[in-house]
Amino acid sequence: MRFFLSLERLAAKKEGKKETGLGLTVKKGENFGEWYSEVVVMGDMIEYYDISGCYILLPWSYAIWDVTLFLLSFLQRFLDGEIKNLGVENAYFPLFVSERALVTEKKHVEGFAPEVAWVTKSGESALEVPIAIRPTSETVMYPIFAKRIRGHRDLPFKINQWCNVVRWEFKHPTPFIRSREFLWQEGHTAYATKEEADEEVYAVLDLYRRVYEELLAIPVIKGVKSEVEKFAGGLYTTTVEAFIPLTGRGIQGATSHCLGQNFAEMFDIVFEDEKRERKKVWQNSWGLTTRTIGVMIMVHGDDKVPYKDVDTQKLFDAAASTARQLKAAGLRVKEDTRDNYSPGWKYSNWELKGVPLRVEIGPRDLANSQVRVVRRDTGAKEDVPMDKIVDRISELLEEIQLQLLEKARKERDDCIVKAYTWKEFMKALDDKKMVLAPWCDEEKVEEDVKARTKGESGAAKTLCMPLDQPDLPEGTKCFASEKPAKKWALWGRSY
Ligand code: 87F
C-alpha cells in the first residue's frame, strides 16, 4: 500500500477541483492509498513539504489535535485535563540530547539508533560534539528524576510533556500515520512500589481508550504486547489497538509501558524508604500521538462529495446570529459567507472536509423561524425551530458520535476471526482479518509465525493479548506450535 501522489498531480487535482467543482477522483474501496492521499490534501488537512516524511498540519487537521468537534471535549484539552486528574504535572524538557545522555541508555537505544537525527554543524563550523534531536525523552528526563528524587516523600513523581519528537524513519512515510516529526504527549512517572505503577499503566490505557472511543468514535482493543513486540527497555507494554477494515491491518493507537526498574538502574534513580533503605524506583512511560488523526480519517473517511446546484441565498445576518448562539454554547462553528460559490458547491466543500452537521438558512427557513440541519453521516435533514437550535444540535452531535462508534465497532468486530489451526489462521489473514488464536506465548513461535507469513504485504505479528480473554478450555493447543495454549492472542498485519 503506497500513500503517495506526486506534488504536481495533487496540485493539478486541487486546481481542477476548484474550477470544476469535482472532488475525490478515487474511491476508498478501490485504491485506499490514493484515496487517503487525496482526502488529506483536498480536505485541507495536509500540505506536503520539501523534506521527505515531514508534513504541514493545516488548521483543519491541527484543530482535531487541539479541539475536537464535540462540545468542550477537545482532544488535547480532554487528555490534558484527565492526565492532570491523575496527579501528573506538565513540564517542558529540551529538544536536544547530548550523546553522553543517549548512550546511558545504550542497550535500549541500540535497536533504534539508525532513527536518531543529529545536529553536527552550526553555520559552517562543525560542532565539537554532535547533538541528537529527541526521538523520545527518557534520556533527557531521567537524569533530572535521579537528581530530584531523594526520599520516599518525593514519590510518586509524575511528569508529562506535550512536544514534538523526531524519528528518521526509513519505512514509507504516510501523513499522520508515520512521519519523521510528530506531536505527542509523553508521560513519565516514578513510584515506590510496583503495585502503584501497575495501577497507573492501566488507568492511562483506559484514558487512551476513551480518547479513541469517546472523542474519535474509533473502537479499540486494550491489551498487552508480547515479549517480541513490547518496548525492549521496559517490563511490559500495554496498547490500544485499532483496525482499518479496508486494508485489513491493525494499528497501534497509543501505548502505556511499565518500565520496571530498568531505567532506575541505568540512571541511578533511587530513594530512601521509611526504613532508610535505598531502593530503586518503579517507572512508567506512556504516549499518544497525532497518529490519532490519521486513524480517524482511515476509519471514518468516505467518498462523499455530492454536488448540488441551489440558488445562492444571502441570509448572512440570520447565519451570524445562529453561529453566535452555537459558539456561546461551546460548539465549533464555521460560517461560510463566500458569495462567489453556490450553496451546492459549499455543501460539497464542507462534506469533503468531514463537517458532521450543516446548518442551512434560506428565505423559507427565515419566514418560518427555523433552520435546516443536515447530518453528514446519514444525510438526514430536519427543520429545527430557531429557539431550539443549541439543544437540538448538541443532541445530534452526541448521537452522531455514538452512531459512528457503533458502526466502526461492528465493522471491526466483523473482521475478528477465531482460528484454532494454522490453516484457519492463514485463511483469515488472507481474508484481511485480525485473528484471535490460542497461543503458547513463546517468543520462538512468534518469530516463526512472522517468518512463515512474510509476504508482499508484510508479516503477521501479535497485536496484543487482549485484557478481555475468552474462555480457554484445558487442553486447547497453540494454533502455530500445537503446544498447550496459555492465552488468546490477537494477530494481524499492521502499520
Ligand atoms: C527511536 C529512536 C530512539 C521508540 C525510538 O512509547 C529511541 C526510541 O526509545 C525509543 N523509538 N522508542 C521507545 C519509546 C518508549 C516510550 N517513550 C515515552 C513510549 C511512550 C512515551
Residues whose N, C-alpha, C, O or C-beta is under 5 A from the ligand:
A	BS01	87F	F112 E115 V116 P135 T136 R167 E186 F231 T255 S285 W286 G287
